[in-house]
Amino acid sequence: MILTVCMSPSVDVTVELDSLNVGKLNIVKSKSLSFTGKAINVAIGVRRLGEESFATGFMYQENGALFERELDREEVKYSFVWNAGRVRENYKLIDKRAMLTQINDVGARVGADKLVELLSLIRKYSAEAEVTVISGGLPRGVDASFYREIFRAVDKRSLRICDTEGAKLFSALEAGVDLVKPNLEELEETLGRELRTMEDRLDGCKELLGRGAKAVLLSLGRDGAILTDGKKTYYCKSINVAVNSTVGAGDGMVAACAVRMKEGASLPEILKAGVAAGTATVTTFGTLSFAREKFEEVAANLEVSEL
């Protein structure tokens, strides 16, 4: 089983436009609602690859049943810590050039007793999971250091994947993580500097390794990704596909990597799966994850090289 922990679920309203004209009237071409969150997306991606997934984390009473319905449809098992209030709403505006503009809401507050309850659930379910994925932001008012407590609650027999940034990432690394997956922008913001060359980017990855990560998967968007454990470094270039939306591409990468890690795959195999899933995800519009058929089609055309 692969456990995913969603700290901050969201209702994503994805709107497609011919172009985004700031300060002017914009006409919607299409619109979709997704009941999501980074770790929920990962759970769905894992299930679409044929593995058992289990989602936990925080959920909210006013519209949380819509998330349960989505997970039921995807055959993902779940158990949440329930809170008063409503799940936040995020807006993703996509123009005809596949440019993405995001407007993210701020999540509701949760009580200290709910944080304790979540740690208890993580201890329980991670003991049954070969891989545990924790990703995304935190509820309003929860300090970044809570990420350290989350990872300390994960059973030591479970592999740990972290997908977050900034102080939250540094906090998680203090507890030890098997794989972290920043994209380039997130890594630059986390380290506080631009990483223009491949050498700069590898140095950035090495800094995360030095802080406690066993491996770093750095997503480079259209250019693919690199994966390094400090001893070996691999690069996989993506293939050209029709990009409909970049929403959820990173979550697709994490889902496929988690599956391969559960299988005991090598670094090149993990990297290829991650790039294939991320690429497959961008071919969709307004959906939570990729189709397995598209994932397999893309993977068959990817090559991994050692740097």
N, C-alpha and C positions, 0 to 999 in steps of 0.2 A: 504493500500500500504506500501511496505517496500522500503525505499530509500537507495541506496548505493553510496558512494562517493569514486571514484578511483583517488587518487592523482598522481599515477605513473604507468600507464599501461605498459605492456611489451609483447613482442613476446617471448614465451617460446619454446625453441628448446629442446625437450626431446629425449635423445639418450640412447638406451639400449645396453649394452655390456656384453660379457661373464665375463670379468673382466677388471678393469681399471689399466693399466700398465703405470705408469708415466715414461716418457722418452723413451717409446717404441711404436711400431705400435699397434694401437687398431682398431679392425674390428667392424663396426656397425651391430648389429642384427636387429634393427628397429629404426625408427626415426619418430617423429611427431612434428607438429607446433601447438601451441595453442595461440590464441589471447586473452590475459588474463590480470591479475592484481588482487590483492586480493579482492577488492570490486566488480569487474566484476564477479569473480568466485562466490562470495556470491549472487549476483543478479541472476545468472543462477541457483544456488542451491535453492534459494527461489522459483523461477518459477517452478522448477522440483517438488517441494513439493505442487504445486497447488496454490500458493499465487501470487498476483500481485507484480511485482518488477519494480523499475525504477532506472536506472544507470546514474550518472552524474560524473563530474570530468574533468581532463585534457585529451585532445586528440591531435594528431599531423597529419598534412596534408598529408605527404608522404604515410603513410600506414594505416591511421585511418579508411579508408573505409572497411578494412578487419575486423575490430572490429565491425563495424556497421552490416556487413553481418552476423557475428557470433551471435550477439544479436538478429537480426531479426529472425534467424533460431530458437533461443531459446525462441522467443516471449517475450523478455525483452524490455521495452520501455526505451528511453534514450534521453539525451540532454547534449552535451559536450561543454566545453570551448576549442575552437580550437587554436592551436599554429603552428608556422612554424617548420619544421624539421621532424624527424622520431622517431617513438616509439622505445625505447631501446630493445635490445635483450638479453635474459638470456639463459644460457645453463645448462641443468640438465642431469647429466650423472648417469645412474643407472646400477649397475653390477648385476650378477646373485644372489648375496646375498641380493638383494634389498637395497644395500647401495647407498645413494644418495650423489653425489658431485655436488655442485652448483657453477656456475660462473656468477655473476650478473653484467650487464652493468650499467652505470650511466646515469640517465635520462637527457634530454635536459633542458635548462633554460627556464623559463617563465617570462614574464614581470610583473611589479607591477600592471598594468591595468588588466591583466588576473587574478591575485589573487583577485582583487576587484570583477571582473565579476563572479568568482566562488562563492564567498560569497553571492552574490546576487541570484544565482541559488539555493544555499542551503536554503536560507531563503524562496524562493518561493516554492520549492518542499517539504521541510520538513513540511511545514504547511499542506500538504495533506497526510503526512505519519504517520502511527502509530509508526513506528520504523525507525530510521536512523542509518546506519552503516558506519563508517569511518575507513578505514584501509590502512595499507601499508606505504611506504616511502613517501618522498617529492621530488619534482623536484630539480635539482641541484641549489644550491644557496639560497634555501628557508629555513629560520631558523626554528628550531624545535618549536619555540613559535607560529608559524602559526597554529599548531594543536589546541591551545587554542582559537584562533580566529574562527576556523572552528566550534568548538563545541558551541561557543557563538552565532554563526549564526543559529544554529538549533532551530527550533520552540520549545518552552517550553512544548508543549503538546505531542511532539514526544519522545518516549523512545530512549536512546542513547547507542550505542554499539561501543566500540573502540578496534581495534586490531592492535597495533603497540608496539614499545618498546623504552626503553631508555628515552632520554630527550623529545622525542615526546610524549611518554605516560605520563610522569610527567606533561607536558604542558597541555595535554587534561584533566587530572584530576583536574587541577585548575578551569576548567569550569564546572566540575561535569559530571559524566558518570554513566549510570545505570548498564552497564556490561563491564568489560574488559576481554580479553581472551589471556593472554600470554601462551606460552608453557614453559616448565621448563627451557630450555636454555635461552630463552628471559628474563624470570624473574630473573635468576641468573645474566645475563649481566646487566639488568636494575638496580638491587640492589647492584651489585658489590661484590657478595659473593656466595659461593657454598651453595646449599640447599639439603643436602644429605638425611636427615630423613624427615618423614612426618611432624613432629613437626616443623622443619626448614621451610618446604614448606608452612605450614599453617601460620607461623609467617610472611613469605614473602607476602602472600595474605593479611594478616591483615595490613601490611604496606601500601599496595595499597588502602585498605578500609579507612585507616586513612588519606590518601591524597585526597580522594574525590570519590572513586568508591563505588557504592551501592552494587555491587556483583562482585566476581572474579571467573572466570572459568579458572582453571589451567589445561592445557593439559599435560598428562604424557606419551604420545605416546602409545606404546603397552600396557601400564599399565592402560589405561583409563584416567579418569579426576576427579578432585574434583571441587565442586562449593560451595561457601560460601558467606553469606551476613554478617558475623560477629556474627550472633545469632545462625544460624543453618549451619552445614557443612555436605555435602553429597559426597559420593564416588561412582563411577560407574566403574567397571572393564570391559575392552573390552573383546570380544571373539576372539578366534583364527580364523584367516582367512588367505587365501593365499595373501601375500602382493606383489602387482605388482609395486606400486609406492606410496611414501608418499606425492607426490606433491599435493597441494591443500587440504590436509586433514583438516588443521586448518580452511580454508575457508568454507569447508563443515560444520564443527562444528558451525561456526558463523551463517551460513544460517539457519540451523535447529533451533538454539537457538532464532534467530530473529523471526521465524515463531511462535514458542511456546510463546515467550514473547508477540507478537501481540495478541495471543489467550488468554492471561492472565493466562497462565499455572503456576503451582507451581514450586519451585526450583527443586525437583526431576524429574519432567516431562521435564523441560528445559535441565537438565543434561543428562538424558537418550537420548533425541533427539540429543543433540550435539555429544555424543559418538557414537551413531548409524550412524550419517552422516559422522563423521570422519572415522569410521571403513569401511563404505561402499565405501568411496572415495579411500582408499588404495588398494581396490581390482581391481581398474581400472588402465590402463596404457595410459598415454598421453592424457587424457581427462580432461575437465575443472571441472567436478563435478561428483556426484554420480547418480546412477539410483534410482528412487523412490522405485522400487520393492526391490532392495537390501537393501535400508534404512529400509523398513518395516520388511524385513526378519531379519535383525540384531537387530532391536529394540525389536522384540518379544522375543529375547533370552537374554536381558540384565536385570540386577537387580541393584537397587540403595539402598545403605545402609547409615544410618546416622552415622557420626563419633563422 
